[in-house]
């Protein structure tokens, strides 16, 4: 009897966190997440220079497909 009670308590302790996590709602609403996006989290220091470098890379590697951008190896779109 005592062993069954201990096993039941351990089972309850194992299942309780799983069941309680199902009802947790996020604290941040989907429309508030854009406010949490901080520029310091980006990998690029200068987004304009990064976009230009990315465009040049796509134009140079156009024959291979690069990263899905359109245009040929000449740099024209």
Residue frames as a rotation matrix with the C-alpha (Angstrom) as fourth column:
UNK 1
0.569 0.823 0.000 0.00
0.823 -0.569 0.000 0.00
0.000 0.000 -1.000 0.00
UNK 2
0.522 -0.441 -0.730 2.77
0.149 -0.795 0.587 2.39
-0.840 -0.416 -0.350 0.94
UNK 3
-0.581 -0.769 0.266 4.76
0.356 0.054 0.933 1.63
-0.732 0.637 0.242 -2.24
UNK 4
-0.174 0.614 0.770 1.69
0.977 0.011 0.212 2.22
0.122 0.789 -0.602 -4.42
UNK 5
0.780 0.475 -0.406 1.07
0.557 -0.824 0.106 5.55
-0.284 -0.309 -0.908 -2.72
UNK 6
0.067 -0.856 -0.513 4.68
0.051 -0.510 0.859 6.62
-0.996 -0.084 0.010 -3.31
UNK 7
-0.687 -0.288 0.667 4.51
0.622 0.241 0.745 5.59
-0.375 0.927 0.013 -6.98
UNK 8
0.279 0.880 0.385 1.24
0.954 -0.298 -0.011 7.46
0.105 0.370 -0.923 -7.37
UNK 9
0.706 -0.076 -0.704 2.77
0.251 -0.903 0.349 10.60
-0.662 -0.423 -0.618 -5.87
UNK 10
-0.385 -0.917 -0.109 5.79
0.119 -0.166 0.979 10.36
-0.915 0.364 0.173 -8.15
UNK 11
-0.481 0.306 0.822 3.56
0.875 0.232 0.426 9.84
-0.060 0.923 -0.379 -11.18
UNK 12
0.637 0.764 -0.103 1.46
0.766 -0.642 -0.032 12.82
-0.091 -0.059 -0.994 -10.17
UNK 13
0.400 -0.578 -0.711 4.56
0.044 -0.763 0.645 14.97
-0.915 -0.289 -0.280 -9.75
UNK 14
-0.662 -0.663 0.350 5.78
0.350 0.140 0.926 13.91
-0.663 0.735 0.139 -13.19
UNK 15
-0.305 0.637 0.708 2.47
0.941 0.089 0.326 14.58
0.145 0.766 -0.627 -14.95
UNK 16
0.429 0.571 -0.700 1.51
0.737 -0.670 -0.095 17.80
-0.523 -0.475 -0.708 -13.20
UNK 17
-0.273 -0.549 -0.790 4.09
-0.034 -0.815 0.579 20.08
-0.961 0.185 0.203 -14.94
UNK 18
-0.928 -0.046 0.371 3.10
0.352 0.223 0.909 18.70
-0.125 0.974 -0.191 -18.34
UNK 19
-0.092 0.985 0.146 -0.57
0.981 0.064 0.183 19.34
0.171 0.160 -0.972 -17.76
UNK 20
0.393 0.238 -0.888 -0.03
0.559 -0.829 0.026 22.78
-0.730 -0.507 -0.459 -16.30
UNK 21
-0.617 -0.698 -0.362 2.12
0.093 -0.522 0.848 23.87
-0.781 0.490 0.387 -19.27
UNK 22
-0.582 0.451 0.677 -0.75
0.812 0.271 0.517 23.23
0.050 0.851 -0.523 -21.68
UNK 23
0.466 0.881 -0.085 -2.75
0.885 -0.461 0.071 26.11
0.023 -0.108 -0.994 -20.27
UNK 24
-0.116 -0.594 -0.796 0.03
0.516 -0.721 0.462 28.72
-0.849 -0.357 0.390 -20.34
UNK 25
0.789 0.350 0.505 -0.61
0.614 -0.427 -0.664 31.62
-0.017 0.834 -0.552 -22.67
UNK 26
-0.199 -0.935 0.293 2.21
0.900 -0.293 -0.323 33.83
0.387 0.200 0.900 -23.95
UNK 27
0.020 0.123 -0.992 2.75
0.719 -0.691 -0.072 37.10
-0.695 -0.712 -0.102 -22.13
UNK 28
-0.657 -0.314 -0.686 3.62
-0.216 -0.793 0.570 38.91
-0.723 0.523 0.453 -25.34
UNK 29
0.453 0.876 0.166 0.80
0.058 0.156 -0.986 39.34
-0.890 0.456 0.019 -27.81
UNK 30
0.142 -0.411 0.900 1.56
0.925 0.378 0.027 38.84
-0.351 0.829 0.434 -31.52
UNK 31
0.657 0.153 0.738 1.02
0.529 -0.791 -0.307 42.52
0.537 0.592 -0.601 -32.29
UNK 32
0.934 -0.347 0.083 3.44
-0.302 -0.643 0.704 43.53
-0.191 -0.682 -0.706 -29.49
UNK 33
0.573 -0.748 0.335 6.35
0.599 0.661 0.453 41.46
-0.560 -0.059 0.826 -30.77
UNK 34
0.458 -0.408 0.790 7.39
0.690 -0.396 -0.605 44.07
0.560 0.822 0.100 -33.28
UNK 35
0.812 -0.142 0.566 8.15
-0.379 -0.865 0.328 46.41
0.443 -0.481 -0.757 -30.39
UNK 36
0.773 -0.526 0.354 10.60
-0.121 0.426 0.897 43.87
-0.623 -0.736 0.265 -28.97
UNK 37
0.630 -0.570 0.528 12.63
0.771 0.372 -0.518 43.72
0.099 0.733 0.673 -32.18
UNK 38
0.681 -0.489 -0.546 15.75
-0.020 -0.757 0.653 45.66
-0.732 -0.433 -0.525 -31.28
UNK 39
0.861 -0.390 -0.326 18.21
-0.420 -0.185 -0.888 46.80
0.286 0.902 -0.324 -33.97
UNK 40
0.012 -0.923 0.386 21.04
-0.991 0.040 0.127 45.53
-0.133 -0.384 -0.914 -31.81
UNK 41
0.209 0.149 0.967 19.81
-0.263 0.961 -0.091 41.99
-0.942 -0.235 0.240 -32.45
UNK 42
0.973 0.141 -0.181 20.55
-0.204 0.173 -0.964 42.19
-0.105 0.975 0.197 -36.19
UNK 43
0.514 -0.815 0.267 23.72
0.707 0.579 0.406 40.70
-0.486 -0.019 0.874 -37.60
UNK 44
0.035 -0.467 0.883 24.45
0.881 -0.404 -0.248 43.65
0.472 0.787 0.398 -39.87
UNK 45
-0.462 -0.256 -0.849 25.76
0.689 -0.707 -0.161 46.96
-0.559 -0.659 0.503 -38.64
UNK 46
-0.590 0.242 -0.770 24.58
-0.501 -0.858 0.114 48.82
-0.633 0.453 0.628 -41.73
UNK 47
0.026 0.675 0.737 21.48
0.268 0.706 -0.656 47.34
-0.963 0.215 -0.163 -43.38
UNK 48
0.798 0.247 -0.550 21.84
-0.398 -0.469 -0.789 49.47
-0.453 0.848 -0.276 -46.53
UNK 49
-0.094 -0.919 -0.383 25.41
-0.992 0.056 0.111 48.32
-0.080 0.391 -0.917 -47.14
UNK 50
-0.599 -0.075 0.797 24.41
-0.244 0.965 -0.092 44.76
-0.763 -0.250 -0.597 -46.38
UNK 51
0.486 0.836 0.254 21.55
0.107 0.231 -0.967 44.90
-0.867 0.497 0.023 -48.91
UNK 52
0.632 -0.329 -0.702 23.92
-0.761 -0.436 -0.481 46.27
-0.147 0.838 -0.526 -51.54
UNK 53
-0.486 -0.863 0.136 26.51
-0.838 0.505 0.209 43.57
-0.249 -0.013 -0.968 -50.85
UNK 54
-0.282 0.488 0.826 23.78
0.028 0.864 -0.502 40.94
-0.959 -0.119 -0.257 -51.00
UNK 55
0.769 0.582 -0.263 22.57
-0.191 -0.183 -0.964 42.31
-0.610 0.792 -0.030 -54.35
UNK 56
0.218 -0.782 -0.584 26.10
-0.976 -0.182 -0.121 42.28
-0.011 0.596 -0.803 -55.77
UNK 57
-0.643 -0.436 0.630 26.58
-0.507 0.859 0.077 38.71
-0.575 -0.270 -0.772 -54.57
UNK 58
0.179 0.796 0.578 23.33
0.152 0.558 -0.816 37.64
-0.972 0.233 -0.021 -56.25
UNK 59
0.815 0.097 -0.571 24.30
-0.497 -0.392 -0.775 39.35
-0.299 0.915 -0.271 -59.51
UNK 60
-0.143 -0.964 -0.223 27.77
-0.987 0.121 0.109 37.82
-0.078 0.235 -0.969 -59.48
UNK 61
-0.857 -0.163 0.489 26.53
-0.233 0.969 -0.084 34.31
-0.460 -0.186 -0.868 -58.72
UNK 62
-0.048 0.942 -0.332 23.45
-0.830 -0.223 -0.511 34.62
-0.555 0.251 0.793 -60.96
UNK 63
-0.171 -0.052 -0.984 24.47
-0.815 0.569 0.112 31.75
0.554 0.821 -0.139 -63.20
UNK 64
-0.879 -0.243 -0.411 24.42
0.008 0.854 -0.521 29.41
0.477 -0.461 -0.748 -60.22
UNK 65
0.069 0.978 -0.197 21.14
0.512 0.135 0.848 30.63
0.856 -0.159 -0.492 -58.75
UNK 66
-0.651 -0.459 0.604 22.70
-0.227 -0.642 -0.732 32.28
0.724 -0.614 0.314 -55.70
UNK 67
-0.945 0.317 -0.078 19.97
0.155 0.227 -0.961 32.64
-0.287 -0.921 -0.264 -53.12
UNK 68
-0.232 0.931 0.282 16.86
0.877 0.325 -0.353 32.69
-0.420 0.165 -0.892 -55.26
UNK 69
-0.036 0.203 -0.979 17.14
-0.072 -0.977 -0.200 36.22
-0.997 0.064 0.050 -56.61
UNK 70
0.752 0.385 0.535 16.23
0.494 0.209 -0.844 36.97
-0.437 0.899 -0.033 -60.21
UNK 71
0.748 -0.443 -0.494 18.45
-0.596 -0.777 -0.205 38.30
-0.293 0.448 -0.845 -62.93
UNK 72
0.864 -0.486 -0.132 21.52
0.276 0.677 -0.682 37.16
0.421 0.553 0.719 -64.78
UNK 73
0.308 -0.851 -0.425 25.22
0.924 0.162 0.347 37.39
-0.227 -0.499 0.836 -64.14
UNK 74
-0.257 -0.408 0.876 25.37
0.695 -0.708 -0.127 40.82
0.672 0.576 0.465 -65.77
UNK 75
-0.871 -0.047 -0.488 23.65
0.436 -0.529 -0.728 42.50
-0.224 -0.847 0.482 -62.83
UNK 76
-0.747 0.664 -0.035 20.47
-0.600 -0.651 0.464 43.46
0.285 0.368 0.885 -64.68
UNK 77
-0.713 0.581 0.392 17.03
0.029 0.584 -0.811 42.35
-0.700 -0.568 -0.433 -63.56
